[in-house]
Amino acid sequence: MFDRGLPPEQLIPFARELDGTSVDDLWVVEDLGWTGGVSAAATALAVTSRLRVGIGITPAPLRNPMLLAMELGNLARMHPGRLAAGIGHGVGDWMRQVGAAPPSPLTLLEETITSVRALLRGETVTLHGKAVRLDGVSLVHPPAEPPPVLAGVKGPRSLALSGRVAQGTILPEGIGPEQLPGYLDQIGGDADHELVIFTYLHIGADFATALRPMVEGQAGFLGVAPEEVAVTAGSAEAAAAQVKALWAAGAGTVAVRPFGPDPLRHVRALLSAL
């Protein structure tokens, strides 16, 4: 993952270096005030030739489904097979800050994902829903290979929603391999449903200090004690073991989020150990 705290212009050399490694995915962020996910994904795709680029995560309250499908469809046509689109509720406080908090986040997310997927398949969509209204709209240039649409969620009802209507689920940083089976049970979904998990990465003996601010904030977000927030950290070998444990527990994709002024140092060390 290209962390939201890094200057946006650093995404270009970051993506180019990763494109020459064994890494499969590069995930970009959409967080209020930090960076836009669609423009970041477009940049990363344009300067690479191999990587799949994931958007983690566009908030449904800020994205009209038709406009979002238009943006995703463009990227999917220009870079076939190299895009993964994450859609989520958005952080409640942030959505209220910009006057976009929906009456029912669950309804909005379900109707957004359902309509975006249909539009990307080239269908003409009419939906008079509780949160989304579309009247006979379609993409003039739908992609031949629609990108997978994943839901970035964490609560029980949202996880079940993801299993019903999305092609994958993105879980936030801090969830360890011991908790993953429980999340998989709540998601359900078919055999092709992809599970993506984000995890903090820091290689070095100072990982506890380096990650403390993020871990403390994430503990509040997840509703757990800071010591319960799982991280991929310590020695390169310990970090590699944590990634393998996440894979073994059911994660299809582990997206590491490195910190510091030289994030690729941590990625290189992890790849070497793996």
Backbone as CSV, one residue per row, in Angstrom:
resi,resn,N_x,N_y,N_z,CA_x,CA_y,CA_z,C_x,C_y,C_z
1,MET,0.842,-1.192,0.000,0.000,0.000,0.000,0.880,1.245,0.000
2,PHE,0.451,2.225,-0.807,1.112,3.518,-0.760,0.411,4.326,0.323
3,ASP,1.106,4.573,1.428,0.473,5.165,2.598,0.007,6.594,2.327
4,ARG,-1.119,6.940,2.923,-1.730,8.260,2.703,-0.858,9.413,3.188
5,GLY,0.057,9.143,4.123,0.894,10.202,4.664,2.048,10.600,3.760
6,LEU,2.314,9.811,2.721,3.419,10.120,1.817,3.001,11.188,0.809
7,PRO,3.915,12.058,0.383,3.583,13.047,-0.648,3.100,12.343,-1.920
8,PRO,2.013,12.797,-2.519,1.447,12.100,-3.677,2.429,11.871,-4.811
9,GLU,3.352,12.827,-5.032,4.277,12.672,-6.154,5.233,11.489,-5.968
10,GLN,5.382,11.007,-4.730,6.248,9.848,-4.504,5.619,8.543,-4.980
11,LEU,4.328,8.576,-5.313,3.671,7.363,-5.806,4.319,6.864,-7.094
12,ILE,4.796,7.777,-7.924,5.332,7.366,-9.223,6.586,6.502,-9.073
13,PRO,7.640,6.952,-8.363,8.796,6.058,-8.207,8.471,4.831,-7.363
14,PHE,7.568,4.975,-6.389,7.149,3.841,-5.556,6.541,2.741,-6.442
15,ALA,5.608,3.121,-7.302,4.940,2.153,-8.168,5.910,1.534,-9.163
16,ARG,6.775,2.354,-9.726,7.716,1.828,-10.719,8.659,0.791,-10.119
17,GLU,9.121,1.052,-8.895,10.010,0.051,-8.288,9.256,-1.239,-7.992
18,LEU,8.056,-1.134,-7.454,7.294,-2.342,-7.138,6.978,-3.153,-8.385
19,ASP,6.811,-2.486,-9.512,6.491,-3.176,-10.756,7.598,-4.131,-11.173
20,GLY,8.818,-3.891,-10.683,9.938,-4.755,-11.014,10.223,-5.823,-9.974
21,THR,9.313,-5.991,-9.008,9.484,-7.001,-7.961,8.487,-8.130,-8.161
22,SER,8.428,-9.032,-7.188,7.466,-10.138,-7.226,6.124,-9.773,-6.605
23,VAL,5.954,-8.529,-6.166,4.691,-8.080,-5.594,3.588,-8.160,-6.658
24,ASP,2.399,-8.610,-6.260,1.276,-8.730,-7.193,0.447,-7.461,-7.282
25,ASP,0.210,-6.814,-6.140,-0.715,-5.686,-6.060,-0.042,-4.452,-5.496
26,LEU,-0.554,-3.289,-5.920,-0.275,-2.018,-5.252,-1.623,-1.410,-4.901
27,TRP,-1.837,-1.126,-3.621,-3.102,-0.538,-3.175,-2.911,0.937,-2.863
28,VAL,-3.852,1.739,-3.349,-3.849,3.176,-3.077,-5.050,3.515,-2.204
29,VAL,-5.009,4.707,-1.610,-5.934,5.068,-0.543,-6.874,6.183,-0.991
30,GLU,-8.087,6.195,-0.438,-8.945,7.363,-0.541,-9.433,7.701,0.868
31,ASP,-8.790,8.663,1.496,-9.170,9.118,2.832,-9.392,10.624,2.788
32,LEU,-10.387,11.085,3.533,-10.802,12.476,3.466,-9.658,13.434,3.809
33,GLY,-9.350,14.319,2.875,-8.295,15.305,3.069,-6.920,14.836,2.643
34,TRP,-6.717,13.534,2.554,-5.395,13.027,2.210,-5.209,12.893,0.697
35,THR,-5.999,12.010,0.066,-5.738,11.716,-1.338,-6.945,11.066,-1.981
36,GLY,-7.111,11.285,-3.279,-8.199,10.674,-4.036,-7.777,9.344,-4.630
37,GLY,-8.618,8.337,-4.494,-8.259,6.991,-4.917,-8.241,6.789,-6.417
38,VAL,-9.175,7.399,-7.145,-9.238,7.173,-8.587,-8.046,7.806,-9.293
39,SER,-7.688,9.039,-8.917,-6.539,9.683,-9.547,-5.244,8.969,-9.194
40,ALA,-5.143,8.480,-7.950,-3.943,7.732,-7.556,-3.855,6.422,-8.329
41,ALA,-4.975,5.729,-8.480,-4.962,4.469,-9.229,-4.599,4.707,-10.689
42,ALA,-5.158,5.767,-11.276,-4.847,6.072,-12.669,-3.357,6.341,-12.859
43,THR,-2.763,7.054,-11.916,-1.335,7.354,-11.995,-0.510,6.080,-11.879
44,ALA,-0.834,5.259,-10.880,-0.070,4.023,-10.669,-0.186,3.086,-11.869
45,LEU,-1.370,2.977,-12.434,-1.548,2.113,-13.600,-0.760,2.636,-14.794
46,ALA,-0.728,3.944,-14.957,-0.082,4.531,-16.125,1.433,4.361,-16.105
47,VAL,2.033,4.285,-14.922,3.500,4.214,-14.843,4.001,2.796,-14.595
48,THR,3.098,1.802,-14.628,3.489,0.400,-14.446,2.924,-0.423,-15.600
49,SER,3.393,-1.659,-15.705,2.915,-2.513,-16.798,2.366,-3.843,-16.313
50,ARG,2.599,-4.186,-15.053,2.285,-5.533,-14.578,1.364,-5.556,-13.368
51,LEU,1.553,-4.646,-12.429,0.851,-4.686,-11.153,-0.656,-4.552,-11.297
52,ARG,-1.398,-5.282,-10.445,-2.793,-4.944,-10.236,-2.830,-3.793,-9.233
53,VAL,-3.654,-2.801,-9.511,-3.786,-1.651,-8.619,-5.169,-1.702,-7.976
54,GLY,-5.173,-1.699,-6.640,-6.420,-1.739,-5.897,-6.730,-0.380,-5.296
55,ILE,-8.003,-0.011,-5.324,-8.451,1.232,-4.691,-9.054,0.877,-3.345
56,GLY,-8.424,1.368,-2.288,-8.900,1.027,-0.954,-9.026,2.248,-0.053
57,ILE,-10.155,2.888,0.037,-11.450,2.419,-0.443,-12.281,3.647,-0.801
58,THR,-13.024,3.626,-1.905,-13.882,4.762,-2.221,-15.120,4.730,-1.322
59,PRO,-15.465,5.837,-0.652,-16.654,5.861,0.199,-17.925,6.073,-0.623
60,ALA,-18.868,5.174,-0.469,-20.108,5.259,-1.236,-20.833,6.595,-1.069
61,PRO,-20.853,7.218,0.129,-21.575,8.483,0.258,-21.013,9.621,-0.593
62,LEU,-19.727,9.538,-0.964,-19.108,10.596,-1.765,-19.116,10.301,-3.257
63,ARG,-19.585,9.121,-3.663,-19.442,8.696,-5.049,-20.788,8.315,-5.647
64,ASN,-21.302,9.113,-6.555,-22.473,8.696,-7.299,-22.145,7.420,-8.068
65,PRO,-22.989,6.403,-8.024,-22.650,5.120,-8.659,-22.356,5.235,-10.155
66,MET,-23.099,6.105,-10.856,-22.861,6.255,-12.297,-21.489,6.858,-12.553
67,LEU,-21.151,7.919,-11.813,-19.839,8.541,-12.001,-18.728,7.568,-11.632
68,LEU,-18.907,6.822,-10.549,-17.889,5.861,-10.142,-17.710,4.783,-11.207
69,ALA,-18.808,4.278,-11.755,-18.707,3.265,-12.807,-18.005,3.825,-14.046
70,MET,-18.273,5.091,-14.377,-17.587,5.711,-15.510,-16.080,5.753,-15.280
71,GLU,-15.663,6.149,-14.086,-14.229,6.230,-13.776,-13.588,4.842,-13.795
72,LEU,-14.223,3.893,-13.139,-13.670,2.537,-13.083,-13.659,1.888,-14.470
73,GLY,-14.715,2.144,-15.238,-14.769,1.581,-16.579,-13.653,2.096,-17.466
74,ASN,-13.359,3.398,-17.360,-12.242,3.956,-18.126,-10.932,3.262,-17.783
75,LEU,-10.658,3.148,-16.477,-9.402,2.522,-16.046,-9.332,1.064,-16.494
76,ALA,-10.455,0.364,-16.407,-10.463,-1.048,-16.779,-10.259,-1.241,-18.275
77,ARG,-10.746,-0.318,-19.075,-10.521,-0.422,-20.521,-9.068,-0.127,-20.888
78,MET,-8.497,0.890,-20.241,-7.126,1.270,-20.574,-6.095,0.313,-19.994
79,HIS,-6.458,-0.388,-18.912,-5.520,-1.303,-18.242,-6.253,-2.606,-17.909
80,PRO,-6.586,-3.410,-18.914,-7.415,-4.601,-18.692,-6.790,-5.564,-17.676
81,GLY,-7.631,-6.031,-16.771,-7.198,-7.034,-15.807,-6.295,-6.531,-14.713
82,ARG,-6.151,-5.203,-14.585,-5.170,-4.680,-13.627,-5.791,-3.769,-12.573
83,LEU,-7.104,-3.814,-12.411,-7.766,-2.935,-11.453,-8.630,-3.745,-10.506
84,ALA,-8.601,-3.363,-9.223,-9.531,-3.889,-8.222,-10.152,-2.691,-7.524
85,ALA,-11.487,-2.659,-7.455,-12.189,-1.478,-6.958,-12.822,-1.754,-5.602
86,GLY,-12.345,-1.065,-4.580,-12.922,-1.189,-3.248,-13.907,-0.068,-2.980
87,ILE,-15.066,-0.426,-2.422,-16.090,0.551,-2.047,-16.489,0.262,-0.600
88,GLY,-16.637,1.318,0.202,-17.009,1.129,1.599,-17.995,2.178,2.073
89,HIS,-18.296,2.129,3.366,-19.239,3.069,3.960,-18.664,4.477,4.063
90,GLY,-17.343,4.594,4.155,-16.740,5.861,4.550,-16.766,5.989,6.058
91,VAL,-15.781,6.664,6.615,-15.737,6.881,8.066,-16.871,7.839,8.434
92,GLY,-17.691,7.425,9.402,-18.886,8.186,9.740,-18.626,9.643,10.061
93,ASP,-17.616,9.911,10.875,-17.319,11.299,11.236,-16.923,12.116,10.018
94,TRP,-16.150,11.511,9.118,-15.735,12.222,7.914,-16.930,12.512,7.012
95,MET,-17.828,11.551,6.886,-18.993,11.772,6.029,-19.874,12.894,6.598
96,ARG,-19.980,12.967,7.914,-20.755,14.050,8.527,-20.079,15.393,8.326
97,GLN,-18.745,15.412,8.323,-18.013,16.664,8.121,-18.322,17.307,6.776
98,VAL,-18.612,16.488,5.785,-18.853,17.028,4.441,-20.330,16.932,4.053
99,GLY,-21.194,16.691,5.032,-22.625,16.663,4.777,-23.091,15.509,3.929
100,ALA,-22.398,14.371,4.031,-22.718,13.228,3.163,-23.126,11.984,3.931
101,ALA,-23.399,12.108,5.233,-23.762,10.930,6.028,-25.134,10.421,5.599
102,PRO,-25.256,9.167,5.147,-26.545,8.656,4.669,-27.422,8.185,5.824
103,PRO,-28.741,8.173,5.642,-29.631,7.648,6.685,-29.368,6.175,6.982
104,SER,-29.051,5.403,5.927,-28.766,3.971,6.094,-27.505,3.612,5.322
105,PRO,-26.352,3.583,5.982,-25.116,3.223,5.278,-25.170,1.849,4.620
106,LEU,-25.834,0.885,5.260,-25.912,-0.457,4.679,-26.675,-0.442,3.361
107,THR,-27.807,0.242,3.350,-28.609,0.301,2.124,-27.842,0.996,1.010
108,LEU,-27.210,2.111,1.341,-26.449,2.845,0.328,-25.332,1.989,-0.248
109,LEU,-24.602,1.277,0.606,-23.498,0.466,0.113,-24.002,-0.664,-0.776
110,GLU,-25.065,-1.325,-0.363,-25.582,-2.434,-1.179,-26.060,-1.936,-2.535
111,GLU,-26.803,-0.842,-2.548,-27.319,-0.338,-3.818,-26.205,0.217,-4.699
112,THR,-25.177,0.794,-4.085,-24.043,1.301,-4.866,-23.275,0.162,-5.507
113,ILE,-22.914,-0.846,-4.726,-22.147,-1.969,-5.278,-22.944,-2.695,-6.354
114,THR,-24.219,-2.938,-6.101,-25.051,-3.655,-7.066,-25.145,-2.896,-8.382
115,SER,-25.366,-1.586,-8.310,-25.522,-0.809,-9.540,-24.194,-0.613,-10.262
116,VAL,-23.106,-0.395,-9.523,-21.793,-0.234,-10.163,-21.397,-1.516,-10.895
117,ARG,-21.610,-2.651,-10.262,-21.267,-3.920,-10.920,-22.082,-4.115,-12.198
118,ALA,-23.369,-3.800,-12.141,-24.216,-3.966,-13.322,-23.770,-3.030,-14.449
119,LEU,-23.454,-1.789,-14.109,-22.993,-0.843,-15.119,-21.691,-1.308,-15.758
120,LEU,-20.774,-1.821,-14.954,-19.494,-2.290,-15.484,-19.668,-3.515,-16.375
121,ARG,-20.753,-4.262,-16.164,-21.046,-5.409,-17.039,-21.690,-4.970,-18.353
122,GLY,-21.940,-3.677,-18.503,-22.540,-3.170,-19.725,-24.049,-3.135,-19.711
123,GLU,-24.670,-3.315,-18.560,-26.125,-3.337,-18.471,-26.686,-1.917,-18.408
124,THR,-27.928,-1.787,-18.834,-28.675,-0.555,-18.634,-29.392,-0.668,-17.297
125,VAL,-29.158,0.292,-16.426,-29.612,0.169,-15.038,-30.703,1.187,-14.731
126,THR,-31.790,0.671,-14.213,-32.836,1.494,-13.605,-33.014,0.999,-12.181
127,LEU,-32.802,1.866,-11.237,-32.912,1.496,-9.831,-33.543,2.644,-9.063
128,HIS,-34.720,2.413,-8.560,-35.385,3.385,-7.694,-35.297,2.835,-6.273
129,GLY,-34.103,2.922,-5.713,-33.858,2.346,-4.400,-34.139,3.323,-3.281
130,LYS,-33.800,2.891,-2.085,-33.971,3.755,-0.918,-32.869,4.808,-0.844
131,ALA,-31.699,4.513,-1.448,-30.568,5.437,-1.380,-30.041,5.843,-2.744
132,VAL,-30.243,5.019,-3.758,-29.706,5.259,-5.099,-30.857,5.331,-6.095
133,ARG,-30.819,6.328,-6.967,-31.820,6.445,-8.031,-31.119,6.581,-9.369
134,LEU,-31.347,5.618,-10.236,-30.792,5.630,-11.584,-31.928,5.315,-12.554
135,ASP,-31.999,6.053,-13.653,-33.084,5.893,-14.618,-32.535,5.586,-16.004
136,GLY,-32.420,4.318,-16.331,-32.043,3.908,-17.674,-30.667,4.357,-18.107
137,VAL,-29.699,4.253,-17.225,-28.338,4.693,-17.553,-27.448,3.502,-17.892
138,SER,-26.451,3.749,-18.707,-25.499,2.699,-19.078,-24.200,3.348,-19.519
139,LEU,-23.153,2.561,-19.564,-21.847,3.023,-20.047,-21.778,2.873,-21.560
140,VAL,-21.357,3.910,-22.232,-21.157,3.838,-23.682,-19.958,2.955,-24.002
141,HIS,-18.946,2.985,-23.126,-17.731,2.190,-23.342,-17.496,1.251,-22.151
142,PRO,-18.345,0.263,-21.945,-18.115,-0.658,-20.827,-16.860,-1.496,-21.079
143,PRO,-16.167,-1.876,-20.027,-14.952,-2.677,-20.226,-15.286,-4.103,-20.629
144,ALA,-14.464,-4.661,-21.501,-14.643,-6.067,-21.876,-14.394,-6.980,-20.689
145,GLU,-13.523,-6.537,-19.796,-13.189,-7.307,-18.590,-13.498,-6.435,-17.369
146,PRO,-14.718,-6.531,-16.831,-15.067,-5.684,-15.688,-14.149,-5.957,-14.503
147,PRO,-13.707,-4.915,-13.823,-12.838,-5.120,-12.661,-13.649,-5.677,-11.493
148,PRO,-13.017,-6.470,-10.628,-13.732,-6.934,-9.441,-14.059,-5.770,-8.519
149,VAL,-15.250,-5.811,-7.935,-15.689,-4.810,-6.979,-15.718,-5.458,-5.596
150,LEU,-14.946,-4.881,-4.673,-14.832,-5.417,-3.327,-15.424,-4.437,-2.331
151,ALA,-15.905,-4.952,-1.210,-16.447,-4.099,-0.155,-15.437,-3.998,0.974
152,GLY,-15.117,-2.763,1.354,-14.233,-2.535,2.497,-15.080,-2.335,3.740
153,VAL,-15.198,-3.362,4.561,-16.139,-3.358,5.688,-15.534,-4.099,6.882
154,LYS,-16.227,-3.971,8.050,-15.736,-4.694,9.222,-16.828,-5.201,10.153
155,GLY,-18.015,-4.606,10.154,-19.085,-5.021,11.045,-19.816,-6.251,10.544
156,PRO,-20.489,-7.004,11.431,-21.147,-8.259,11.037,-22.148,-8.108,9.894
157,ARG,-23.029,-7.112,9.964,-24.024,-6.960,8.896,-23.374,-6.522,7.590
158,SER,-22.341,-5.693,7.683,-21.634,-5.256,6.478,-20.845,-6.408,5.858
159,LEU,-20.263,-7.254,6.684,-19.533,-8.413,6.171,-20.483,-9.350,5.428
160,ALA,-21.662,-9.580,6.000,-22.647,-10.434,5.336,-23.101,-9.812,4.020
161,LEU,-23.266,-8.486,4.008,-23.626,-7.775,2.783,-22.556,-7.987,1.716
162,SER,-21.297,-7.880,2.114,-20.203,-8.076,1.181,-20.257,-9.467,0.560
163,GLY,-20.511,-10.462,1.375,-20.592,-11.826,0.865,-21.714,-12.007,-0.140
164,ARG,-22.792,-11.221,0.020,-23.945,-11.330,-0.875,-23.729,-10.611,-2.207
165,VAL,-23.164,-9.392,-2.172,-23.219,-8.549,-3.373,-21.857,-8.189,-3.968
166,ALA,-20.771,-8.374,-3.234,-19.449,-7.989,-3.742,-18.664,-9.215,-4.201
167,GLN,-17.583,-8.964,-4.916,-16.720,-10.046,-5.386,-15.540,-10.302,-4.457
168,GLY,-15.447,-9.498,-3.427,-14.388,-9.672,-2.446,-14.635,-8.760,-1.266
169,THR,-13.876,-9.000,-0.203,-13.983,-8.200,1.013,-12.603,-7.709,1.396
170,ILE,-12.516,-6.428,1.763,-11.273,-5.832,2.248,-11.419,-5.614,3.745
171,LEU,-10.518,-6.210,4.525,-10.533,-6.048,5.975,-9.458,-5.050,6.389
172,PRO,-9.743,-4.247,7.416,-8.812,-3.186,7.805,-7.603,-3.716,8.574
173,GLU,-6.614,-2.844,8.721,-5.406,-3.176,9.474,-5.752,-3.568,10.909
174,GLY,-4.970,-4.508,11.446,-5.098,-4.850,12.856,-5.720,-6.194,13.139
175,ILE,-6.260,-6.859,12.121,-6.890,-8.167,12.313,-5.843,-9.250,12.080
176,GLY,-5.702,-10.143,13.033,-4.680,-11.182,12.950,-5.215,-12.498,12.427
177,PRO,-4.324,-13.459,12.193,-4.748,-14.755,11.638,-5.721,-15.508,12.535
178,GLU,-5.647,-15.268,13.844,-6.562,-15.966,14.751,-8.000,-15.514,14.548
179,GLN,-8.192,-14.250,14.154,-9.544,-13.716,13.977,-10.118,-13.976,12.582
180,LEU,-9.263,-14.275,11.617,-9.728,-14.375,10.235,-10.826,-15.420,10.007
181,PRO,-10.728,-16.621,10.577,-11.803,-17.592,10.330,-13.177,-17.077,10.738
182,GLY,-13.249,-16.333,11.834,-14.525,-15.765,12.254,-15.063,-14.764,11.245
183,TYR,-14.173,-13.952,10.679,-14.600,-13.007,9.655,-15.076,-13.745,8.402
184,LEU,-14.379,-14.790,8.017,-14.777,-15.563,6.845,-16.162,-16.174,7.035
185,ASP,-16.448,-16.650,8.239,-17.774,-17.206,8.523,-18.862,-16.148,8.356
186,GLN,-18.575,-14.914,8.786,-19.568,-13.848,8.674,-19.762,-13.391,7.231
187,ILE,-18.696,-13.474,6.436,-18.782,-13.049,5.033,-19.569,-14.049,4.208
188,GLY,-19.269,-15.334,4.367,-19.887,-16.313,3.489,-19.352,-16.138,2.087
189,GLY,-20.235,-15.938,1.125,-19.783,-15.727,-0.241,-19.451,-17.035,-0.932
190,ASP,-19.185,-16.937,-2.251,-18.874,-18.149,-3.010,-17.374,-18.416,-2.990
191,ALA,-16.990,-19.463,-3.695,-15.584,-19.891,-3.667,-14.653,-18.875,-4.311
192,ASP,-15.180,-18.017,-5.171,-14.339,-17.027,-5.857,-14.248,-15.703,-5.101
193,HIS,-14.920,-15.588,-3.972,-14.910,-14.341,-3.203,-13.503,-14.109,-2.632
194,GLU,-12.887,-12.991,-3.002,-11.510,-12.703,-2.588,-11.482,-12.021,-1.222
195,LEU,-10.595,-12.468,-0.362,-10.393,-11.806,0.925,-9.060,-11.066,0.892
196,VAL,-9.138,-9.752,1.029,-7.958,-8.887,1.084,-7.845,-8.356,2.502
197,ILE,-6.667,-8.430,3.077,-6.471,-7.873,4.412,-5.297,-6.909,4.390
198,PHE,-5.500,-5.743,4.970,-4.444,-4.755,5.131,-3.729,-5.013,6.447
199,THR,-2.420,-4.754,6.475,-1.664,-4.949,7.712,-0.495,-3.967,7.768
200,TYR,-0.258,-3.393,8.948,0.864,-2.482,9.128,2.180,-3.240,8.999
201,LEU,3.153,-2.633,8.323,4.464,-3.249,8.134,5.557,-2.329,8.649
202,HIS,6.430,-2.893,9.486,7.635,-2.163,9.892,8.698,-3.188,10.263
203,ILE,9.804,-3.159,9.520,10.923,-4.051,9.801,11.934,-3.299,10.656
204,GLY,12.215,-3.826,11.844,13.174,-3.187,12.731,12.799,-3.400,14.183
205,ALA,13.803,-3.295,15.035,13.569,-3.509,16.465,12.721,-2.412,17.087
206,ASP,12.630,-1.261,16.404,11.874,-0.126,16.937,10.420,-0.132,16.484
207,PHE,9.909,-1.287,16.053,8.574,-1.304,15.445,7.485,-0.858,16.416
208,ALA,7.602,-1.208,17.693,6.549,-0.846,18.646,6.410,0.671,18.756
209,THR,7.552,1.357,18.802,7.530,2.824,18.884,7.068,3.437,17.567
210,ALA,7.574,2.901,16.467,7.253,3.462,15.154,5.769,3.329,14.830
211,LEU,5.160,2.236,15.245,3.767,1.981,14.897,2.768,2.421,15.960
212,ARG,3.276,2.863,17.122,2.364,3.141,18.236,1.220,4.091,17.878
213,PRO,1.487,5.248,17.229,0.360,6.152,16.947,-0.723,5.502,16.086
214,MET,-0.304,4.771,15.066,-1.281,4.129,14.197,-2.012,3.008,14.924
215,VAL,-1.292,2.247,15.724,-1.911,1.130,16.450,-2.941,1.644,17.450
216,GLU,-2.605,2.713,18.146,-3.550,3.254,19.127,-4.806,3.781,18.449
217,GLY,-4.634,4.458,17.317,-5.795,4.945,16.592,-6.647,3.814,16.026
218,GLN,-5.991,2.774,15.519,-6.719,1.653,14.933,-7.439,0.843,16.000
219,ALA,-6.860,0.797,17.202,-7.522,0.090,18.295,-8.890,0.707,18.579
220,GLY,-8.951,2.037,18.563,-10.234,2.706,18.749,-11.198,2.411,17.621
221,PHE,-10.694,2.373,16.398,-11.527,2.095,15.231,-12.101,0.680,15.279
222,LEU,-11.273,-0.276,15.720,-11.714,-1.667,15.780,-12.450,-2.009,17.071
223,GLY,-12.329,-1.126,18.072,-12.971,-1.394,19.355,-12.261,-2.452,20.170
224,VAL,-10.919,-2.479,20.095,-10.124,-3.446,20.851,-9.012,-2.712,21.587
225,ALA,-8.311,-3.415,22.468,-7.156,-2.846,23.154,-5.981,-2.752,22.187
226,PRO,-5.086,-1.764,22.357,-3.945,-1.632,21.442,-3.117,-2.905,21.302
227,GLU,-2.964,-3.649,22.386,-2.159,-4.870,22.303,-2.827,-5.959,21.471
228,GLU,-4.095,-5.784,21.142,-4.809,-6.762,20.317,-4.731,-6.435,18.834
229,VAL,-4.148,-5.297,18.479,-4.020,-4.918,17.072,-2.836,-5.670,16.469
230,ALA,-3.105,-6.538,15.525,-2.050,-7.347,14.907,-1.247,-6.504,13.919
231,VAL,0.056,-6.716,13.889,0.940,-6.007,12.964,1.890,-6.997,12.308
232,THR,2.423,-6.620,11.169,3.462,-7.384,10.481,4.755,-6.623,10.716
233,ALA,5.517,-7.060,11.712,6.615,-6.211,12.194,7.660,-7.031,12.921
234,GLY,8.758,-6.330,13.263,9.884,-6.965,13.943,10.975,-7.287,12.944
235,SER,11.556,-8.447,13.062,12.561,-8.870,12.091,11.871,-9.214,10.781
236,ALA,12.645,-9.257,9.703,12.068,-9.620,8.405,11.478,-11.020,8.456
237,GLU,12.145,-11.905,9.187,11.649,-13.276,9.293,10.335,-13.345,10.059
238,ALA,10.223,-12.548,11.135,8.976,-12.508,11.911,7.836,-11.932,11.076
239,ALA,8.139,-10.895,10.301,7.116,-10.301,9.443,6.667,-11.280,8.367
240,ALA,7.619,-12.004,7.776,7.272,-12.997,6.758,6.398,-14.098,7.355
241,ALA,6.696,-14.491,8.574,5.891,-15.520,9.232,4.460,-15.040,9.455
242,GLN,4.306,-13.749,9.773,2.964,-13.202,9.981,2.177,-13.186,8.663
243,VAL,2.840,-12.819,7.559,2.171,-12.832,6.259,1.734,-14.253,5.919
244,LYS,2.616,-15.218,6.127,2.274,-16.611,5.827,1.127,-17.101,6.703
245,ALA,1.088,-16.643,7.948,-0.005,-17.030,8.840,-1.338,-16.464,8.353
246,LEU,-1.319,-15.247,7.827,-2.538,-14.660,7.273,-2.989,-15.430,6.038
247,TRP,-2.055,-15.796,5.186,-2.412,-16.620,4.027,-3.027,-17.944,4.480
248,ALA,-2.382,-18.589,5.436,-2.854,-19.893,5.897,-4.238,-19.806,6.527
249,ALA,-4.557,-18.646,7.111,-5.851,-18.475,7.774,-6.967,-18.126,6.797
250,GLY,-6.631,-17.903,5.524,-7.673,-17.678,4.535,-7.567,-16.409,3.733
251,ALA,-6.551,-15.581,3.989,-6.399,-14.352,3.205,-5.888,-14.688,1.810
252,GLY,-6.585,-14.198,0.792,-6.101,-14.391,-0.565,-5.042,-13.370,-0.928
253,THR,-5.193,-12.165,-0.401,-4.263,-11.068,-0.663,-3.918,-10.379,0.647
254,VAL,-2.638,-10.264,0.941,-2.160,-9.512,2.102,-1.488,-8.253,1.584
255,ALA,-2.081,-7.108,1.918,-1.541,-5.821,1.475,-0.850,-5.151,2.654
256,VAL,0.472,-5.056,2.598,1.228,-4.486,3.708,1.300,-2.970,3.558
257,ARG,1.238,-2.288,4.687,1.247,-0.825,4.716,2.511,-0.355,5.437
258,PRO,3.590,-0.105,4.692,4.851,0.289,5.319,4.866,1.759,5.703
259,PHE,5.587,2.047,6.783,5.679,3.416,7.290,7.094,3.941,7.196
260,GLY,7.205,5.260,7.316,8.519,5.884,7.378,8.897,6.551,6.075
261,PRO,9.996,7.313,6.099,10.425,8.059,4.909,10.927,7.169,3.779
262,ASP,11.279,5.909,4.083,11.753,4.980,3.057,10.921,3.703,3.136
263,PRO,9.657,3.752,2.730,8.785,2.585,2.908,9.243,1.358,2.129
264,LEU,9.892,1.573,0.995,10.306,0.425,0.194,11.398,-0.394,0.873
265,ARG,12.136,0.211,1.811,13.137,-0.559,2.572,12.466,-1.728,3.293
266,HIS,11.297,-1.457,3.880,10.583,-2.496,4.608,10.035,-3.561,3.653
267,VAL,9.571,-3.125,2.487,9.055,-4.063,1.509,10.160,-4.975,0.979
268,ARG,11.318,-4.395,0.679,12.435,-5.201,0.181,12.843,-6.270,1.194
269,ALA,12.923,-5.868,2.452,13.322,-6.823,3.486,12.300,-7.933,3.625
270,LEU,11.021,-7.592,3.571,9.972,-8.607,3.675,10.035,-9.563,2.494
271,LEU,10.161,-9.040,1.276,10.224,-9.890,0.103,11.421,-10.840,0.162
272,SER,12.532,-10.340,0.643,13.716,-11.197,0.770,13.464,-12.360,1.723
273,ALA,12.807,-12.065,2.835,12.515,-13.110,3.812,11.469,-14.097,3.303
274,LEU,10.512,-13.587,2.542,9.504,-14.487,1.976,10.099,-15.401,0.903
